[in-house]
Amino acid sequence: MDKQLLSMLVCPLCKGKLKLDKDAQELLCTFDGLAFPLRDGVPVMLEGEARRMSEEEKLEKAQKAAAAE
């Protein structure tokens, strides 16, 4: 996914930054605990299409993102 496009996308619920999980092909909002899928390289930014992350996964992804910054 293009870094410029990623920098413009925000969570549709909280308007927070999203993190790209390349392996899972998802955009993650650790605040809301939602994982928005990428389908054929296109982000699907609908709450109804998002996957709810478990509390453990949310914490792990937030820690990994903080360590990368």
All heavy atoms as TSV, in Angstrom:
chain	resi	resn	atom	element	x	y	z
A	1	MET	N	N	0.841	-1.174	0.000
A	1	MET	CA	C	0.000	0.000	0.000
A	1	MET	C	C	0.889	1.241	0.000
A	1	MET	O	O	1.896	1.286	0.693
A	1	MET	CB	C	-0.917	-0.014	1.227
A	1	MET	CG	C	-1.636	1.294	1.445
A	1	MET	SD	S	-2.917	1.205	2.665
A	1	MET	CE	C	-4.289	1.078	1.577
A	2	ASP	N	N	0.492	2.221	-0.744
A	2	ASP	CA	C	1.229	3.469	-0.870
A	2	ASP	C	C	1.265	4.214	0.467
A	2	ASP	O	O	0.228	4.386	1.119
A	2	ASP	CB	C	0.549	4.328	-1.946
A	2	ASP	CG	C	1.239	5.637	-2.184
A	2	ASP	OD1	O	2.467	5.624	-2.388
A	2	ASP	OD2	O	0.550	6.670	-2.170
A	3	LYS	N	N	2.456	4.641	0.878
A	3	LYS	CA	C	2.611	5.320	2.172
A	3	LYS	C	C	1.849	6.638	2.215
A	3	LYS	O	O	1.326	7.022	3.258
A	3	LYS	CB	C	4.080	5.553	2.484
A	3	LYS	CG	C	4.812	4.292	2.830
A	3	LYS	CD	C	6.223	4.563	3.245
A	3	LYS	CE	C	6.888	3.251	3.593
A	3	LYS	NZ	N	8.046	3.420	4.416
A	4	GLN	N	N	1.775	7.349	1.086
A	4	GLN	CA	C	1.040	8.612	1.052
A	4	GLN	C	C	-0.454	8.369	1.272
A	4	GLN	O	O	-1.107	9.094	2.018
A	4	GLN	CB	C	1.276	9.329	-0.268
A	4	GLN	CG	C	0.701	10.728	-0.294
A	4	GLN	CD	C	1.052	11.472	-1.566
A	4	GLN	OE1	O	1.571	10.900	-2.524
A	4	GLN	NE2	N	0.771	12.753	-1.587
A	5	LEU	N	N	-0.995	7.334	0.647
A	5	LEU	CA	C	-2.405	6.999	0.846
A	5	LEU	C	C	-2.650	6.593	2.292
A	5	LEU	O	O	-3.618	7.041	2.915
A	5	LEU	CB	C	-2.824	5.861	-0.093
A	5	LEU	CG	C	-4.236	5.313	0.103
A	5	LEU	CD1	C	-5.290	6.392	-0.112
A	5	LEU	CD2	C	-4.486	4.139	-0.814
A	6	LEU	N	N	-1.760	5.777	2.837
A	6	LEU	CA	C	-1.902	5.337	4.229
A	6	LEU	C	C	-1.913	6.527	5.186
A	6	LEU	O	O	-2.675	6.553	6.145
A	6	LEU	CB	C	-0.791	4.359	4.591
A	6	LEU	CG	C	-0.820	3.805	6.013
A	6	LEU	CD1	C	-2.124	3.074	6.299
A	6	LEU	CD2	C	0.354	2.882	6.247
A	7	SER	N	N	-1.086	7.532	4.905
A	7	SER	CA	C	-1.030	8.703	5.795
A	7	SER	C	C	-2.316	9.522	5.752
A	7	SER	O	O	-2.617	10.259	6.686
A	7	SER	CB	C	0.171	9.579	5.445
A	7	SER	OG	O	-0.027	10.236	4.211
A	8	MET	N	N	-3.100	9.393	4.693
A	8	MET	CA	C	-4.362	10.148	4.571
A	8	MET	C	C	-5.551	9.410	5.176
A	8	MET	O	O	-6.548	10.030	5.511
A	8	MET	CB	C	-4.657	10.441	3.104
A	8	MET	CG	C	-3.736	11.458	2.497
A	8	MET	SD	S	-4.263	11.903	0.849
A	8	MET	CE	C	-3.304	10.753	-0.125
A	9	LEU	N	N	-5.443	8.089	5.285
A	9	LEU	CA	C	-6.565	7.304	5.802
A	9	LEU	C	C	-6.611	7.377	7.320
A	9	LEU	O	O	-5.580	7.342	7.994
A	9	LEU	CB	C	-6.428	5.843	5.377
A	9	LEU	CG	C	-6.607	5.564	3.893
A	9	LEU	CD1	C	-6.294	4.112	3.603
A	9	LEU	CD2	C	-8.011	5.910	3.440
A	10	VAL	N	N	-7.820	7.471	7.850
A	10	VAL	CA	C	-8.040	7.457	9.296
A	10	VAL	C	C	-9.173	6.497	9.614
A	10	VAL	O	O	-9.953	6.132	8.740
A	10	VAL	CB	C	-8.380	8.867	9.848
A	10	VAL	CG1	C	-7.226	9.828	9.666
A	10	VAL	CG2	C	-9.644	9.416	9.221
A	11	CYS	N	N	-9.263	6.107	10.863
A	11	CYS	CA	C	-10.354	5.245	11.305
A	11	CYS	C	C	-11.672	5.998	11.104
A	11	CYS	O	O	-11.794	7.157	11.525
A	11	CYS	CB	C	-10.157	4.889	12.773
A	11	CYS	SG	S	-11.538	3.940	13.462
A	12	PRO	N	N	-12.660	5.366	10.486
A	12	PRO	CA	C	-13.930	6.057	10.272
A	12	PRO	C	C	-14.704	6.325	11.565
A	12	PRO	O	O	-15.596	7.166	11.583
A	12	PRO	CB	C	-14.711	5.118	9.346
A	12	PRO	CG	C	-14.065	3.797	9.498
A	12	PRO	CD	C	-12.640	4.041	9.889
A	13	LEU	N	N	-14.342	5.662	12.652
A	13	LEU	CA	C	-15.048	5.875	13.912
A	13	LEU	C	C	-14.409	6.959	14.763
A	13	LEU	O	O	-15.067	7.916	15.162
A	13	LEU	CB	C	-15.121	4.571	14.705
A	13	LEU	CG	C	-15.829	3.421	14.015
A	13	LEU	CD1	C	-15.753	2.168	14.846
A	13	LEU	CD2	C	-17.263	3.785	13.730
A	14	CYS	N	N	-13.111	6.804	15.052
A	14	CYS	CA	C	-12.446	7.729	15.971
A	14	CYS	C	C	-11.569	8.757	15.269
A	14	CYS	O	O	-11.036	9.656	15.906
A	14	CYS	CB	C	-11.626	6.960	17.002
A	14	CYS	SG	S	-10.135	6.187	16.316
A	15	LYS	N	N	-11.392	8.594	13.962
A	15	LYS	CA	C	-10.542	9.486	13.145
A	15	LYS	C	C	-9.068	9.398	13.517
A	15	LYS	O	O	-8.285	10.281	13.215
A	15	LYS	CB	C	-11.010	10.948	13.218
A	15	LYS	CG	C	-12.477	11.169	12.938
A	15	LYS	CD	C	-12.868	10.699	11.558
A	15	LYS	CE	C	-14.321	11.031	11.282
A	15	LYS	NZ	N	-15.127	9.917	10.940
A	16	GLY	N	N	-8.682	8.315	14.195
A	16	GLY	CA	C	-7.295	8.103	14.587
A	16	GLY	C	C	-6.474	7.482	13.472
A	16	GLY	O	O	-7.010	6.998	12.475
A	17	LYS	N	N	-5.150	7.487	13.661
A	17	LYS	CA	C	-4.233	6.908	12.682
A	17	LYS	C	C	-4.418	5.401	12.607
A	17	LYS	O	O	-4.770	4.748	13.586
A	17	LYS	CB	C	-2.786	7.208	13.068
A	17	LYS	CG	C	-2.355	8.603	12.776
A	17	LYS	CD	C	-0.855	8.724	12.972
A	17	LYS	CE	C	-0.367	10.004	12.359
A	17	LYS	NZ	N	1.082	10.034	12.250
A	18	LEU	N	N	-4.143	4.878	11.429
A	18	LEU	CA	C	-4.212	3.443	11.191
A	18	LEU	C	C	-2.814	2.903	10.953
A	18	LEU	O	O	-1.953	3.599	10.408
A	18	LEU	CB	C	-5.089	3.149	9.971
A	18	LEU	CG	C	-6.549	3.575	10.095
A	18	LEU	CD1	C	-7.237	3.476	8.736
A	18	LEU	CD2	C	-7.271	2.738	11.124
A	19	LYS	N	N	-2.597	1.684	11.350
A	19	LYS	CA	C	-1.322	0.998	11.130
A	19	LYS	C	C	-1.566	-0.125	10.138
A	19	LYS	O	O	-2.567	-0.839	10.229
A	19	LYS	CB	C	-0.779	0.405	12.439
A	19	LYS	CG	C	-0.575	1.407	13.542
A	19	LYS	CD	C	0.557	2.340	13.223
A	19	LYS	CE	C	0.748	3.311	14.378
A	19	LYS	NZ	N	1.626	4.402	14.041
A	20	LEU	N	N	-0.631	-0.291	9.217
A	20	LEU	CA	C	-0.736	-1.341	8.217
A	20	LEU	C	C	-0.114	-2.624	8.737
A	20	LEU	O	O	1.025	-2.639	9.183
A	20	LEU	CB	C	-0.018	-0.908	6.931
A	20	LEU	CG	C	0.071	-1.942	5.821
A	20	LEU	CD1	C	-1.316	-2.325	5.316
A	20	LEU	CD2	C	0.924	-1.413	4.686
A	21	ASP	N	N	-0.887	-3.706	8.701
A	21	ASP	CA	C	-0.373	-5.039	8.994
A	21	ASP	C	C	-0.238	-5.736	7.644
A	21	ASP	O	O	-1.224	-6.227	7.086
A	21	ASP	CB	C	-1.334	-5.795	9.917
A	21	ASP	CG	C	-0.816	-7.166	10.308
A	21	ASP	OD1	O	0.042	-7.723	9.581
A	21	ASP	OD2	O	-1.270	-7.693	11.335
A	22	LYS	N	N	0.984	-5.721	7.100
A	22	LYS	CA	C	1.217	-6.272	5.762
A	22	LYS	C	C	0.911	-7.758	5.689
A	22	LYS	O	O	0.357	-8.229	4.704
A	22	LYS	CB	C	2.661	-6.016	5.326
A	22	LYS	CG	C	2.964	-4.584	5.034
A	22	LYS	CD	C	4.398	-4.419	4.581
A	22	LYS	CE	C	4.725	-2.945	4.402
A	22	LYS	NZ	N	6.115	-2.756	3.970
A	23	ASP	N	N	1.276	-8.499	6.737
A	23	ASP	CA	C	1.066	-9.950	6.727
A	23	ASP	C	C	-0.411	-10.306	6.647
A	23	ASP	O	O	-0.806	-11.186	5.892
A	23	ASP	CB	C	1.689	-10.595	7.960
A	23	ASP	CG	C	3.202	-10.436	7.998
A	23	ASP	OD1	O	3.815	-10.332	6.912
A	23	ASP	OD2	O	3.763	-10.397	9.099
A	24	ALA	N	N	-1.236	-9.620	7.439
A	24	ALA	CA	C	-2.667	-9.921	7.484
A	24	ALA	C	C	-3.463	-9.135	6.440
A	24	ALA	O	O	-4.659	-9.374	6.279
A	24	ALA	CB	C	-3.218	-9.619	8.869
A	25	GLN	N	N	-2.790	-8.177	5.746
A	25	GLN	CA	C	-3.464	-7.324	4.776
A	25	GLN	C	C	-4.661	-6.611	5.422
A	25	GLN	O	O	-5.798	-6.686	4.953
A	25	GLN	CB	C	-3.914	-8.130	3.550
A	25	GLN	CG	C	-2.757	-8.544	2.656
A	25	GLN	CD	C	-2.099	-7.330	2.005
A	25	GLN	OE1	O	-2.705	-6.686	1.169
A	25	GLN	NE2	N	-0.881	-7.012	2.397
A	26	GLU	N	N	-4.351	-5.904	6.532
A	26	GLU	CA	C	-5.374	-5.164	7.274
A	26	GLU	C	C	-4.823	-3.813	7.712
A	26	GLU	O	O	-3.615	-3.655	7.893
A	26	GLU	CB	C	-5.788	-5.929	8.535
A	26	GLU	CG	C	-6.461	-7.242	8.271
A	26	GLU	CD	C	-6.770	-8.002	9.541
A	26	GLU	OE1	O	-5.961	-7.998	10.482
A	26	GLU	OE2	O	-7.843	-8.627	9.575
A	27	LEU	N	N	-5.726	-2.860	7.882
A	27	LEU	CA	C	-5.407	-1.585	8.504
A	27	LEU	C	C	-5.962	-1.644	9.914
A	27	LEU	O	O	-7.151	-1.937	10.115
A	27	LEU	CB	C	-6.032	-0.425	7.723
A	27	LEU	CG	C	-5.467	-0.200	6.331
A	27	LEU	CD1	C	-6.270	0.883	5.603
A	27	LEU	CD2	C	-4.009	0.181	6.394
A	28	LEU	N	N	-5.120	-1.360	10.898
A	28	LEU	CA	C	-5.483	-1.550	12.298
A	28	LEU	C	C	-5.728	-0.235	13.010
A	28	LEU	O	O	-4.932	0.694	12.893
A	28	LEU	CB	C	-4.369	-2.299	13.023
A	28	LEU	CG	C	-3.897	-3.603	12.396
A	28	LEU	CD1	C	-2.698	-4.134	13.145
A	28	LEU	CD2	C	-5.015	-4.607	12.330
A	29	CYS	N	N	-6.819	-0.180	13.758
A	29	CYS	CA	C	-7.078	0.912	14.686
A	29	CYS	C	C	-7.019	0.291	16.080
A	29	CYS	O	O	-7.958	-0.384	16.510
A	29	CYS	CB	C	-8.442	1.549	14.447
A	29	CYS	SG	S	-8.839	2.817	15.685
A	30	THR	N	N	-5.887	0.497	16.765
A	30	THR	CA	C	-5.736	-0.124	18.079
A	30	THR	C	C	-6.605	0.550	19.127
A	30	THR	O	O	-6.941	-0.060	20.132
A	30	THR	CB	C	-4.264	-0.122	18.525
A	30	THR	OG1	O	-3.748	1.203	18.462
A	30	THR	CG2	C	-3.425	-1.030	17.641
A	31	PHE	N	N	-7.003	1.801	18.906
A	31	PHE	CA	C	-7.874	2.492	19.855
A	31	PHE	C	C	-9.250	1.830	19.899
A	31	PHE	O	O	-9.780	1.533	20.967
A	31	PHE	CB	C	-8.005	3.977	19.501
A	31	PHE	CG	C	-8.847	4.739	20.481
A	31	PHE	CD1	C	-8.328	5.140	21.701
A	31	PHE	CD2	C	-10.160	5.056	20.185
A	31	PHE	CE1	C	-9.106	5.830	22.613
A	31	PHE	CE2	C	-10.951	5.745	21.086
A	31	PHE	CZ	C	-10.425	6.137	22.307
A	32	ASP	N	N	-9.836	1.603	18.721
A	32	ASP	CA	C	-11.164	0.970	18.651
A	32	ASP	C	C	-11.093	-0.547	18.596
A	32	ASP	O	O	-12.110	-1.219	18.733
A	32	ASP	CB	C	-11.929	1.471	17.421
A	32	ASP	CG	C	-12.351	2.922	17.551
A	32	ASP	OD1	O	-12.762	3.326	18.652
A	32	ASP	OD2	O	-12.263	3.657	16.553
A	33	GLY	N	N	-9.900	-1.094	18.367
A	33	GLY	CA	C	-9.750	-2.544	18.294
A	33	GLY	C	C	-10.336	-3.138	17.030
A	33	GLY	O	O	-10.856	-4.240	17.040
A	34	LEU	N	N	-10.240	-2.389	15.928
A	34	LEU	CA	C	-10.798	-2.854	14.664
A	34	LEU	C	C	-9.687	-3.076	13.647
A	34	LEU	O	O	-8.699	-2.338	13.611
A	34	LEU	CB	C	-11.789	-1.840	14.104
A	34	LEU	CG	C	-13.049	-1.606	14.923
A	34	LEU	CD1	C	-13.866	-0.467	14.319
A	34	LEU	CD2	C	-13.885	-2.866	15.001
A	35	ALA	N	N	-9.868	-4.093	12.803
A	35	ALA	CA	C	-8.951	-4.403	11.714
A	35	ALA	C	C	-9.748	-4.331	10.419
A	35	ALA	O	O	-10.636	-5.147	10.184
A	35	ALA	CB	C	-8.347	-5.784	11.909
A	36	PHE	N	N	-9.449	-3.319	9.604
A	36	PHE	CA	C	-10.143	-3.118	8.338
A	36	PHE	C	C	-9.397	-3.872	7.240
A	36	PHE	O	O	-8.193	-3.694	7.076
A	36	PHE	CB	C	-10.221	-1.620	7.999
A	36	PHE	CG	C	-10.999	-0.827	9.003
A	36	PHE	CD1	C	-10.352	-0.189	10.048
A	36	PHE	CD2	C	-12.375	-0.734	8.924
A	36	PHE	CE1	C	-11.060	0.541	10.987
A	36	PHE	CE2	C	-13.100	-0.005	9.857
A	36	PHE	CZ	C	-12.443	0.625	10.893
A	37	PRO	N	N	-10.104	-4.698	6.466
A	37	PRO	CA	C	-9.422	-5.527	5.462
A	37	PRO	C	C	-8.982	-4.727	4.243
A	37	PRO	O	O	-9.572	-3.697	3.902
A	37	PRO	CB	C	-10.500	-6.546	5.080
A	37	PRO	CG	C	-11.787	-5.823	5.294
A	37	PRO	CD	C	-11.550	-4.932	6.496
A	38	LEU	N	N	-7.935	-5.248	3.596
A	38	LEU	CA	C	-7.530	-4.759	2.279
A	38	LEU	C	C	-7.946	-5.848	1.294
A	38	LEU	O	O	-7.549	-7.003	1.437
A	38	LEU	CB	C	-6.017	-4.555	2.200
A	38	LEU	CG	C	-5.433	-3.456	3.057
A	38	LEU	CD1	C	-3.914	-3.483	2.984
A	38	LEU	CD2	C	-5.944	-2.099	2.622
A	39	ARG	N	N	-8.747	-5.476	0.327
A	39	ARG	CA	C	-9.188	-6.441	-0.687
A	39	ARG	C	C	-8.661	-5.987	-2.035
A	39	ARG	O	O	-9.027	-4.908	-2.500
A	39	ARG	CB	C	-10.708	-6.545	-0.698
A	39	ARG	CG	C	-11.242	-7.124	0.591
A	39	ARG	CD	C	-12.659	-7.614	0.484
A	39	ARG	NE	N	-13.081	-8.100	1.781
A	39	ARG	CZ	C	-14.152	-7.656	2.444
A	39	ARG	NH1	N	-14.915	-6.729	1.915
A	39	ARG	NH2	N	-14.453	-8.152	3.621
A	40	ASP	N	N	-7.809	-6.799	-2.623
A	40	ASP	CA	C	-7.154	-6.456	-3.890
A	40	ASP	C	C	-6.452	-5.116	-3.789
A	40	ASP	O	O	-6.469	-4.314	-4.719
A	40	ASP	CB	C	-8.161	-6.451	-5.042
A	40	ASP	CG	C	-8.766	-7.821	-5.298
A	40	ASP	OD1	O	-8.022	-8.817	-5.197
A	40	ASP	OD2	O	-9.968	-7.900	-5.591
A	41	GLY	N	N	-5.853	-4.838	-2.618
A	41	GLY	CA	C	-5.111	-3.607	-2.407
A	41	GLY	C	C	-5.964	-2.399	-2.067
A	41	GLY	O	O	-5.447	-1.306	-1.881
A	42	VAL	N	N	-7.282	-2.587	-1.967
A	42	VAL	CA	C	-8.205	-1.482	-1.680
A	42	VAL	C	C	-8.696	-1.609	-0.242
A	42	VAL	O	O	-9.252	-2.641	0.139
A	42	VAL	CB	C	-9.410	-1.503	-2.657
A	42	VAL	CG1	C	-10.388	-0.397	-2.334
A	42	VAL	CG2	C	-8.940	-1.407	-4.090
A	43	PRO	N	N	-8.526	-0.566	0.581
A	43	PRO	CA	C	-9.006	-0.633	1.965
A	43	PRO	C	C	-10.530	-0.565	2.029
A	43	PRO	O	O	-11.150	0.260	1.369
A	43	PRO	CB	C	-8.372	0.597	2.630
A	43	PRO	CG	C	-7.998	1.509	1.522
A	43	PRO	CD	C	-7.820	0.674	0.298
A	44	VAL	N	N	-11.109	-1.462	2.809
A	44	VAL	CA	C	-12.558	-1.481	3.025
A	44	VAL	C	C	-12.795	-0.846	4.393
A	44	VAL	O	O	-12.611	-1.482	5.426
A	44	VAL	CB	C	-13.119	-2.918	2.965
A	44	VAL	CG1	C	-14.621	-2.914	3.192
A	44	VAL	CG2	C	-12.761	-3.570	1.644
A	45	MET	N	N	-13.194	0.422	4.389
A	45	MET	CA	C	-13.265	1.213	5.611
A	45	MET	C	C	-14.685	1.274	6.188
A	45	MET	O	O	-15.156	2.316	6.610
A	45	MET	CB	C	-12.750	2.632	5.328
A	45	MET	CG	C	-11.342	2.681	4.756
A	45	MET	SD	S	-10.115	1.919	5.809
A	45	MET	CE	C	-10.155	3.035	7.186
A	46	LEU	N	N	-15.352	0.145	6.216
A	46	LEU	CA	C	-16.705	0.049	6.759
A	46	LEU	C	C	-16.668	-0.703	8.083
A	46	LEU	O	O	-16.070	-1.782	8.170
A	46	LEU	CB	C	-17.631	-0.685	5.786
A	46	LEU	CG	C	-17.772	-0.063	4.398
A	46	LEU	CD1	C	-18.504	-1.012	3.468
A	46	LEU	CD2	C	-18.490	1.267	4.495
A	47	GLU	N	N	-17.323	-0.151	9.100
A	47	GLU	CA	C	-17.317	-0.791	10.415
A	47	GLU	C	C	-17.861	-2.211	10.342
A	47	GLU	O	O	-17.341	-3.120	10.989
A	47	GLU	CB	C	-18.129	0.041	11.407
A	47	GLU	CG	C	-18.120	-0.523	12.800
A	47	GLU	CD	C	-18.946	0.285	13.787
A	47	GLU	OE1	O	-19.626	1.240	13.383
A	47	GLU	OE2	O	-18.911	-0.068	14.973
A	48	GLY	N	N	-18.881	-2.421	9.534
A	48	GLY	CA	C	-19.492	-3.741	9.401
A	48	GLY	C	C	-18.584	-4.772	8.757
A	48	GLY	O	O	-18.787	-5.978	8.925
A	49	GLU	N	N	-17.577	-4.333	8.024
A	49	GLU	CA	C	-16.627	-5.233	7.374
A	49	GLU	C	C	-15.376	-5.455	8.222
A	49	GLU	O	O	-14.567	-6.323	7.917
A	49	GLU	CB	C	-16.215	-4.676	6.012
A	49	GLU	CG	C	-17.334	-4.610	5.005
A	49	GLU	CD	C	-17.770	-5.989	4.538
A	49	GLU	OE1	O	-16.902	-6.861	4.327
A	49	GLU	OE2	O	-18.984	-6.189	4.371
A	50	ALA	N	N	-15.206	-4.661	9.261
A	50	ALA	CA	C	-14.004	-4.745	10.098
A	50	ALA	C	C	-14.093	-5.940	11.047
A	50	ALA	O	O	-15.171	-6.348	11.464
A	50	ALA	CB	C	-13.835	-3.459	10.897
A	51	ARG	N	N	-12.913	-6.445	11.365
A	51	ARG	CA	C	-12.804	-7.544	12.327
A	51	ARG	C	C	-12.450	-6.950	13.694
A	51	ARG	O	O	-11.633	-6.046	13.794
A	51	ARG	CB	C	-11.686	-8.488	11.845
A	51	ARG	CG	C	-11.348	-9.614	12.774
A	51	ARG	CD	C	-10.233	-10.476	12.198
A	51	ARG	NE	N	-8.955	-9.792	12.105
A	51	ARG	CZ	C	-8.115	-9.626	13.138
A	51	ARG	NH1	N	-8.431	-10.064	14.335
A	51	ARG	NH2	N	-6.961	-9.001	12.968
A	52	ARG	N	N	-13.104	-7.441	14.739
A	52	ARG	CA	C	-12.778	-7.004	16.106
A	52	ARG	C	C	-11.542	-7.759	16.569
A	52	ARG	O	O	-11.479	-8.979	16.499
A	52	ARG	CB	C	-13.924	-7.312	17.070
A	52	ARG	CG	C	-15.085	-6.402	16.913
A	52	ARG	CD	C	-15.255	-5.581	18.178
A	52	ARG	NE	N	-16.281	-4.582	17.934
A	52	ARG	CZ	C	-16.051	-3.283	17.974
A	52	ARG	NH1	N	-14.874	-2.838	18.269
A	52	ARG	NH2	N	-17.007	-2.426	17.743
A	53	MET	N	N	-10.557	-7.004	17.048
A	53	MET	CA	C	-9.349	-7.628	17.574
A	53	MET	C	C	-9.575	-8.012	19.037
A	53	MET	O	O	-10.294	-7.319	19.755
A	53	MET	CB	C	-8.170	-6.648	17.491
A	53	MET	CG	C	-7.746	-6.325	16.089
A	53	MET	SD	S	-6.217	-5.355	16.008
A	53	MET	CE	C	-6.764	-3.751	16.538
A	54	SER	N	N	-8.938	-9.108	19.460
A	54	SER	CA	C	-9.003	-9.501	20.863
A	54	SER	C	C	-8.187	-8.506	21.686
A	54	SER	O	O	-7.351	-7.776	21.149
A	54	SER	CB	C	-8.442	-10.910	21.053
A	54	SER	OG	O	-7.040	-10.910	20.802
A	55	GLU	N	N	-8.399	-8.481	22.976
A	55	GLU	CA	C	-7.656	-7.562	23.849
A	55	GLU	C	C	-6.148	-7.843	23.782
A	55	GLU	O	O	-5.346	-6.918	23.741
A	55	GLU	CB	C	-8.149	-7.668	25.298
A	55	GLU	CG	C	-9.537	-7.094	25.505
A	55	GLU	CD	C	-9.637	-5.618	25.155
A	55	GLU	OE1	O	-8.720	-4.848	25.517
A	55	GLU	OE2	O	-10.618	-5.228	24.510
A	56	GLU	N	N	-5.776	-9.131	23.744
A	56	GLU	CA	C	-4.365	-9.490	23.660
A	56	GLU	C	C	-3.760	-9.009	22.340
A	56	GLU	O	O	-2.661	-8.462	22.309
A	56	GLU	CB	C	-4.168	-11.009	23.787
A	56	GLU	CG	C	-4.524	-11.585	25.134
A	56	GLU	CD	C	-5.995	-11.977	25.226
A	56	GLU	OE1	O	-6.665	-12.129	24.180
A	56	GLU	OE2	O	-6.473	-12.124	26.356
A	57	GLU	N	N	-4.486	-9.222	21.259
A	57	GLU	CA	C	-4.007	-8.801	19.943
A	57	GLU	C	C	-3.885	-7.277	19.872
A	57	GLU	O	O	-2.913	-6.749	19.334
A	57	GLU	CB	C	-4.968	-9.304	18.862
A	57	GLU	CG	C	-4.530	-8.957	17.467
A	57	GLU	CD	C	-5.517	-9.397	16.403
A	57	GLU	OE1	O	-6.668	-9.746	16.725
A	57	GLU	OE2	O	-5.128	-9.365	15.231
A	58	LYS	N	N	-4.864	-6.584	20.430
A	58	LYS	CA	C	-4.851	-5.120	20.431
A	58	LYS	C	C	-3.619	-4.598	21.174
A	58	LYS	O	O	-2.913	-3.723	20.687
A	58	LYS	CB	C	-6.137	-4.616	21.099
A	58	LYS	CG	C	-6.561	-3.262	20.688
A	58	LYS	CD	C	-8.006	-2.958	21.031
A	58	LYS	CE	C	-8.279	-2.819	22.478
A	58	LYS	NZ	N	-9.604	-2.285	22.769
A	59	LEU	N	N	-3.332	-5.164	22.336
A	59	LEU	CA	C	-2.183	-4.762	23.128
A	59	LEU	C	C	-0.883	-5.081	22.392
A	59	LEU	O	O	0.025	-4.252	22.316
A	59	LEU	CB	C	-2.213	-5.455	24.494
A	59	LEU	CG	C	-1.073	-5.129	25.446
A	59	LEU	CD1	C	-1.057	-3.644	25.769
A	59	LEU	CD2	C	-1.204	-5.933	26.717
A	60	GLU	N	N	-0.797	-6.271	21.815
A	60	GLU	CA	C	0.400	-6.688	21.082
A	60	GLU	C	C	0.665	-5.767	19.889
A	60	GLU	O	O	1.786	-5.326	19.676
A	60	GLU	CB	C	0.218	-8.125	20.596
A	60	GLU	CG	C	1.340	-8.635	19.729
A	60	GLU	CD	C	1.007	-9.984	19.120
A	60	GLU	OE1	O	0.339	-10.795	19.788
A	60	GLU	OE2	O	1.419	-10.214	17.970
A	61	LYS	N	N	-0.371	-5.445	19.125
A	61	LYS	CA	C	-0.207	-4.587	17.943
A	61	LYS	C	C	0.165	-3.169	18.349
A	61	LYS	O	O	0.984	-2.530	17.694
A	61	LYS	CB	C	-1.488	-4.561	17.104
A	61	LYS	CG	C	-1.946	-5.900	16.604
A	61	LYS	CD	C	-1.122	-6.402	15.460
A	61	LYS	CE	C	-1.715	-7.715	14.955
A	61	LYS	NZ	N	-0.964	-8.331	13.928
A	62	ALA	N	N	-0.418	-2.671	19.440
A	62	ALA	CA	C	-0.092	-1.323	19.913
A	62	ALA	C	C	1.357	-1.250	20.372
A	62	ALA	O	O	2.064	-0.284	20.083
A	62	ALA	CB	C	-1.035	-0.913	21.029
A	63	GLN	N	N	1.826	-2.273	21.069
A	63	GLN	CA	C	3.213	-2.302	21.528
A	63	GLN	C	C	4.174	-2.404	20.360
A	63	GLN	O	O	5.207	-1.748	20.332
A	63	GLN	CB	C	3.423	-3.463	22.499
A	63	GLN	CG	C	2.770	-3.255	23.834
A	63	GLN	CD	C	2.858	-4.484	24.727
A	63	GLN	OE1	O	3.084	-5.595	24.265
A	63	GLN	NE2	N	2.670	-4.272	26.023
A	64	LYS	N	N	3.830	-3.225	19.375
A	64	LYS	CA	C	4.682	-3.385	18.197
A	64	LYS	C	C	4.758	-2.070	17.412
A	64	LYS	O	O	5.825	-1.681	16.965
A	64	LYS	CB	C	4.136	-4.495	17.305
A	64	LYS	CG	C	5.057	-4.828	16.145
A	64	LYS	CD	C	4.434	-5.865	15.218
A	64	LYS	CE	C	4.534	-7.247	15.808
A	64	LYS	NZ	N	4.084	-8.288	14.872
A	65	ALA	N	N	3.636	-1.373	17.283
A	65	ALA	CA	C	3.624	-0.101	16.571
A	65	ALA	C	C	4.438	0.951	17.308
A	65	ALA	O	O	5.164	1.736	16.706
A	65	ALA	CB	C	2.183	0.368	16.383
A	66	ALA	N	N	4.340	0.972	18.636
A	66	ALA	CA	C	5.091	1.947	19.428
A	66	ALA	C	C	6.595	1.681	19.330
A	66	ALA	O	O	7.399	2.610	19.260
A	66	ALA	CB	C	4.644	1.899	20.878
A	67	ALA	N	N	6.981	0.416	19.275
A	67	ALA	CA	C	8.402	0.074	19.180
A	67	ALA	C	C	8.964	0.446	17.811
A	67	ALA	O	O	10.137	0.779	17.694
A	67	ALA	CB	C	8.591	-1.420	19.423
A	68	ALA	N	N	8.106	0.408	16.776
A	68	ALA	CA	C	8.558	0.727	15.427
A	68	ALA	C	C	8.735	2.229	15.216
A	68	ALA	O	O	9.448	2.646	14.313
A	68	ALA	CB	C	7.567	0.177	14.411
A	69	GLU	N	N	8.094	3.047	16.041
A	69	GLU	CA	C	8.172	4.510	15.862
A	69	GLU	C	C	9.354	5.116	16.530
A	69	GLU	O	O	10.113	4.707	17.214
A	69	GLU	CB	C	6.899	5.166	16.409
A	69	GLU	CG	C	5.705	4.847	15.563
A	69	GLU	CD	C	4.429	5.480	16.100
A	69	GLU	OE1	O	4.430	6.045	17.210
A	69	GLU	OE2	O	3.436	5.425	15.407
